[in-house]
Amino acid sequence: MSPAAPHLKVALIIGSVREGRFGTVVARWFADLAARHGGIDVDIVDLADTPLALTMRGGGHEELGARLTAADAFVVVTPEYNHSFPAGLKNMIDWYNHEWHAKPVGFVSYGGLSGGLRAVEQLRTVFAELHAVTVRDTVSFHGVWNHFDTDGFLTEPKGPTDAATGMLNRLAWWAHALREARATTPYVS
């Protein structure tokens, strides 16, 4: 990134809307880390606070659409439900289209034994259909409840912090490259 390059706007999407969800703890940790990474402004999009209808009549949630449009990149924080990702997350993704085009998407997943990785693999195919670029590097918490203390801090931060830093480096590279490409040549799907 050149010294004059403006900060990247990253929409951090909390994909679970269930009561008692753990996604807010994971998202808070990641948002703090991303803010310290440098050159990144994080916009936390909590789907529990942004209800969207299940039927696609009329327009979507205008404020959410504007936030997604303004984002240079996305990070999806997702659990794994029944070997897949949450229905509320899929509903939100489907409400929008051009907002995702030619932008990178990173993933922070969590769950039991698989750590949400099956959800991430399915999300990769969904975002490919929306002309988004998913970054290879991810952050995954297997047995997530064992990684955070009661105050929401990691009990052993080195591994997850290293993984998140690697993912943020890749995400930032793609975000800068694609932002410049979109400015030079508008993306047409």
C-alpha positions in Angstrom: 0.0 0.0 0.0 1.3 3.4 -0.9 1.6 6.0 2.0 -1.2 8.1 0.4 -3.6 5.2 -0.2 -6.9 5.8 1.8 -7.8 3.3 4.5 -9.7 0.2 3.4 -13.4 0.0 4.5 -14.0 -3.6 5.7 -17.6 -4.7 6.5 -17.4 -7.3 9.2 -20.6 -9.3 9.0 -21.8 -11.3 12.0 -23.7 -14.2 10.3 -25.5 -15.7 13.2 -28.8 -14.2 14.5 -29.5 -16.9 17.1 -30.2 -16.0 20.7 -27.1 -16.9 22.8 -24.8 -16.8 19.7 -21.1 -16.7 20.2 -20.5 -14.7 17.0 -20.4 -11.4 18.7 -17.5 -12.5 20.9 -15.5 -13.7 17.9 -16.4 -10.6 15.9 -15.3 -8.3 18.7 -11.9 -10.0 18.9 -11.4 -9.8 15.1 -12.6 -6.2 14.9 -10.1 -5.2 17.5 -7.3 -7.0 15.7 -8.2 -5.6 12.3 -8.2 -2.0 13.8 -4.7 -2.6 15.1 -3.6 -4.0 11.7 -3.3 -0.6 10.2 -5.0 1.0 7.2 -8.4 -0.6 7.9 -11.6 0.9 9.1 -14.0 -1.8 10.3 -17.8 -1.5 10.0 -19.5 -4.2 12.1 -22.7 -5.4 10.4 -24.7 -7.4 12.9 -27.5 -9.2 11.1 -29.4 -9.5 14.3 -29.8 -5.7 14.2 -30.6 -5.6 10.5 -33.7 -7.6 9.8 -34.5 -8.5 6.2 -37.7 -10.0 4.9 -37.7 -13.5 3.7 -39.7 -12.5 0.6 -37.9 -10.4 -1.9 -40.6 -7.9 -2.8 -39.6 -4.3 -3.0 -36.2 -3.1 -2.0 -33.7 -4.4 0.5 -32.6 -2.6 3.6 -31.3 0.7 2.2 -28.8 1.5 5.0 -27.3 -2.0 4.8 -27.1 -1.8 1.0 -25.2 1.5 1.3 -22.8 0.0 3.9 -22.1 -2.9 1.6 -21.6 -0.6 -1.4 -19.1 1.5 0.6 -17.1 -1.5 1.7 -13.8 -2.3 -0.1 -13.8 -5.8 1.4 -15.8 -8.1 3.6 -15.1 -10.5 6.4 -17.8 -12.9 7.3 -17.9 -14.3 10.8 -19.9 -17.5 10.6 -20.8 -20.5 12.7 -21.5 -23.9 11.2 -25.1 -25.0 11.5 -25.9 -28.6 10.3 -22.8 -28.7 8.1 -23.6 -25.3 6.5 -23.9 -21.6 7.2 -26.9 -19.8 8.8 -30.0 -19.1 6.9 -30.1 -15.4 8.0 -26.6 -15.0 6.4 -27.7 -16.5 3.1 -30.8 -14.4 3.1 -28.7 -11.2 3.5 -26.3 -12.3 0.8 -29.1 -12.9 -1.6 -30.8 -9.5 -1.0 -27.8 -7.8 -2.7 -25.9 -8.4 -5.9 -23.7 -5.7 -7.3 -22.5 -4.7 -3.8 -20.4 -7.9 -3.8 -18.9 -7.6 -7.3 -15.1 -7.5 -7.6 -14.5 -7.3 -3.9 -12.6 -9.7 -1.7 -14.2 -11.7 1.1 -12.4 -13.3 4.1 -13.8 -15.7 6.6 -13.6 -16.2 10.3 -15.5 -19.4 11.2 -16.2 -21.2 14.5 -18.0 -24.2 15.8 -17.4 -27.7 17.1 -15.0 -30.2 15.6 -14.9 -28.7 12.1 -14.6 -25.1 13.3 -17.1 -23.9 10.7 -14.9 -24.9 7.8 -17.7 -26.7 6.0 -19.7 -23.4 6.1 -16.8 -21.5 4.6 -16.4 -24.0 1.8 -20.1 -23.5 0.8 -19.9 -19.7 1.2 -17.0 -19.7 -1.3 -19.2 -21.1 -4.0 -22.0 -18.6 -3.2 -19.6 -15.6 -3.3 -18.1 -16.8 -6.6 -21.5 -16.6 -8.1 -21.7 -13.0 -7.0 -18.4 -12.1 -8.7 -16.6 -11.7 -5.4 -13.1 -13.0 -4.7 -12.6 -15.1 -1.6 -9.2 -15.2 0.0 -7.6 -18.5 0.7 -6.4 -17.8 4.2 -9.1 -18.1 6.9 -9.4 -18.1 10.7 -11.1 -21.0 12.2 -12.0 -21.8 15.8 -12.5 -25.5 16.5 -14.3 -25.9 19.8 -14.7 -22.2 20.0 -15.9 -22.1 23.6 -12.5 -23.3 24.7 -10.6 -20.5 23.1 -12.1 -17.5 24.8 -12.3 -16.7 28.5 -15.4 -15.3 30.2 -14.4 -11.7 29.3 -14.1 -12.5 25.6 -10.3 -12.6 25.4 -8.4 -15.4 23.7 -6.8 -17.8 26.2 -4.0 -18.6 23.8 -3.8 -15.8 21.2 -0.8 -16.6 19.1 -2.2 -19.1 16.7 -5.5 -17.3 16.0 -3.7 -13.9 15.8 -1.2 -15.2 13.4 -3.9 -16.7 11.2 -6.0 -13.5 11.3 -2.9 -11.3 10.5 -2.2 -13.5 7.4 -5.8 -13.3 6.3 -5.9 -9.6 6.8 -2.7 -9.2 4.7 -4.2 -11.1 1.8 -7.5 -9.4 2.2 -5.8 -5.9 2.1 -3.8 -6.9 -1.0 -6.9 -7.9 -2.9 -8.9 -5.0 -1.6 -6.4 -2.5 -2.8 -5.9 -4.2 -6.2 -9.6 -4.6 -6.8 -10.4 -1.0 -5.7 -7.8 0.3 -8.1 -9.1 -2.0 -10.9 -12.7 -0.9 -10.3 -11.7 2.8 -10.4 -9.8 2.2 -13.7 -12.2 -0.1 -15.4 -15.8 -0.4 -14.0 -16.7 -4.0 -13.3 -19.4 -5.4 -15.6 -21.0 -8.8 -14.8 
